[in-house]
Amino acid sequence: MQMTDAAAGAAPPLPQGRFAGRDAFRQLVRDALACAAREGWRELLLCDASFEDWPLGERAVAETLLAWSRNGRRLTLLACGYAGLQRQHPRFVAWRRTWDHIIECRGCRQADPLEFPSVVWSPAWTLQRLDTRHSTGWCGSEPERRVQVRECVDEWLRKSAAAFPATTLGL
């Protein structure tokens, strides 16, 4: 008798295909970050207009990010602005402060939030919300899609500037 991955205690692979709804989106973000920690993804790119409806402030997500944060890792955040993230996700802000050396935060203040991509990208798997209002989109590991999503995000990165500093020095 051969044991399946689930029966052997291994986590199931990340889903492929369409998703719909805010709860499904939030769970996919959690699952992607857990997979990144478990499999040792070296690079992550998180992109959203504000990150306000992401689960970044949850204790379990903070623990997952801590497990992922090892030598040689790199996280890039790209947003229109970070005020909502700072207000709604204090655990993430504290984690970001501690791990500033592996995190690059970029901002596109002039961008239209409705046109801004909402993406989790890694070299192994990607998630893209195509409609942020209804939280519908696509996720998967197909190389063509991953390249397409990365090229889109790279275009926004070229238009961006440094943002969301880990600390604010005042005089």
C-alpha positions as CSV (number, residue, x, y, z in Angstrom):
1,M,0.0,0.0,0.0
2,Q,1.4,3.3,-1.0
3,M,0.8,6.4,1.2
4,T,-0.3,9.6,-0.4
5,D,1.5,12.9,0.5
6,A,-1.4,13.9,2.8
7,A,-1.4,10.5,4.5
8,A,2.4,10.7,5.0
9,G,2.0,14.1,6.7
10,A,3.4,16.2,3.8
11,A,1.6,19.3,2.9
12,P,-0.5,19.1,-0.2
13,P,0.9,20.9,-3.3
14,L,-0.3,24.5,-3.9
15,P,-3.4,24.7,-6.1
16,Q,-3.5,25.4,-9.8
17,G,-6.2,27.3,-11.6
18,R,-8.9,29.8,-10.9
19,F,-10.0,31.0,-7.4
20,A,-12.9,33.2,-6.3
21,G,-13.6,35.1,-3.1
22,R,-11.7,37.0,-0.4
23,D,-11.5,34.0,1.9
24,A,-10.0,31.8,-0.9
25,F,-7.5,34.6,-1.8
26,R,-6.5,35.0,1.8
27,Q,-6.0,31.2,2.3
28,L,-4.0,31.0,-0.9
29,V,-1.7,33.7,0.5
30,R,-1.3,31.8,3.7
31,D,-0.6,28.6,1.9
32,A,1.9,30.2,-0.5
33,L,3.9,31.7,2.4
34,A,3.8,28.4,4.3
35,C,5.1,26.6,1.2
36,A,7.8,29.2,0.7
37,A,9.0,28.5,4.3
38,R,8.7,24.7,4.0
39,E,10.4,24.5,0.6
40,G,12.9,27.3,1.1
41,W,11.9,29.6,-1.7
42,R,14.8,32.1,-2.0
43,E,12.7,34.9,-3.5
44,L,9.2,36.3,-2.9
45,L,7.5,39.2,-4.5
46,L,4.3,40.6,-3.0
47,C,2.5,43.2,-4.9
48,D,-0.8,45.0,-4.1
49,A,-2.2,48.5,-4.1
50,S,-2.4,48.6,-0.3
51,F,-2.2,45.0,1.2
52,E,-5.2,46.0,3.4
53,D,-7.2,42.8,2.7
54,W,-4.2,40.4,2.9
55,P,-3.7,38.2,6.0
56,L,-0.3,39.7,6.8
57,G,-1.2,40.7,10.3
58,E,-2.1,37.2,11.5
59,R,0.1,35.5,14.1
60,A,0.4,32.3,12.0
61,V,1.5,34.4,9.0
62,A,4.1,36.2,11.1
63,E,5.4,32.9,12.3
64,T,5.5,31.5,8.8
65,L,7.5,34.6,7.6
66,L,9.9,34.2,10.5
67,A,10.4,30.6,9.5
68,W,11.0,31.7,5.9
69,S,13.5,34.4,6.9
70,R,16.9,32.8,6.5
71,N,20.2,33.7,5.0
72,G,20.0,34.2,1.3
73,R,16.2,35.0,1.2
74,R,14.9,38.1,-0.6
75,L,11.4,39.7,-0.3
76,T,10.2,42.6,-2.5
77,L,7.0,44.5,-1.6
78,L,5.4,46.7,-4.1
79,A,2.4,48.9,-3.4
80,C,0.7,52.2,-4.2
81,G,1.1,53.1,-0.5
82,Y,1.7,51.4,2.8
83,A,-0.6,53.4,5.2
84,G,-3.2,50.7,5.2
85,L,-0.7,47.9,5.8
86,Q,0.9,49.9,8.7
87,R,-2.5,50.5,10.2
88,Q,-3.9,47.0,9.8
89,H,-0.9,44.7,10.1
90,P,1.3,45.7,13.1
91,R,2.8,42.1,13.4
92,F,3.9,42.4,9.8
93,V,5.4,45.8,10.4
94,A,7.3,44.5,13.4
95,W,8.6,41.6,11.4
96,R,9.6,43.9,8.5
97,R,11.5,46.1,11.0
98,T,13.5,43.1,12.2
99,W,14.2,41.6,8.8
100,D,14.8,44.9,6.9
101,H,18.1,43.5,5.5
102,I,16.2,41.0,3.3
103,I,13.2,43.2,2.4
104,E,13.0,45.8,-0.3
105,C,9.8,48.0,-0.2
106,R,8.9,50.0,-3.3
107,G,6.0,52.3,-3.9
108,C,4.1,53.8,-6.9
109,R,2.2,56.7,-5.4
110,Q,0.8,58.0,-8.7
111,A,-0.6,54.6,-9.8
112,D,-4.3,54.0,-10.1
113,P,-5.1,51.3,-7.4
114,L,-7.6,49.7,-9.7
115,E,-5.0,49.1,-12.4
116,F,-2.3,48.0,-9.9
117,P,-1.4,44.2,-9.9
118,S,-2.2,42.0,-6.9
119,V,0.3,39.2,-6.9
120,V,2.3,36.7,-5.0
121,W,5.2,35.7,-7.2
122,S,8.0,33.2,-6.7
123,P,10.2,31.2,-9.1
124,A,8.1,28.2,-8.3
125,W,4.4,29.4,-8.2
126,T,2.4,32.5,-8.6
127,L,-1.0,33.9,-7.6
128,Q,-2.6,36.8,-9.4
129,R,-5.9,38.5,-8.5
130,L,-7.4,39.7,-11.7
131,D,-10.3,41.4,-10.0
132,T,-9.4,42.8,-6.6
133,R,-13.0,43.9,-5.8
134,H,-14.3,40.4,-6.1
135,S,-11.0,38.7,-5.2
136,T,-11.0,36.5,-8.3
137,G,-8.0,35.3,-10.1
138,W,-5.6,32.6,-11.1
139,C,-2.8,30.7,-9.4
140,G,-0.4,28.1,-10.6
141,S,3.1,27.0,-11.5
142,E,3.0,27.2,-15.3
143,P,6.3,28.7,-16.5
144,E,4.6,30.9,-19.2
145,R,2.2,32.5,-16.6
146,R,5.0,33.0,-14.1
147,V,7.1,34.8,-16.7
148,Q,4.1,36.9,-17.8
149,V,3.3,37.9,-14.2
150,R,6.9,38.7,-13.4
151,E,7.3,40.9,-16.5
152,C,4.1,42.8,-15.5
153,V,5.4,43.4,-12.0
154,D,8.9,44.3,-13.3
155,E,7.3,47.1,-15.3
156,W,5.7,48.5,-12.2
157,L,9.0,48.1,-10.3
158,R,10.7,50.3,-12.9
159,K,8.1,53.0,-12.2
160,S,8.5,52.7,-8.4
161,A,10.6,54.4,-5.8
162,A,11.8,53.3,-2.3
163,A,9.0,53.4,0.2
164,F,8.0,52.1,3.7
165,P,11.3,52.5,5.5
166,A,11.9,50.1,8.4
167,T,12.6,53.1,10.7
168,T,11.9,56.8,10.5
169,L,14.6,59.0,11.8
170,G,13.5,62.4,13.0
171,L,15.5,65.5,14.1
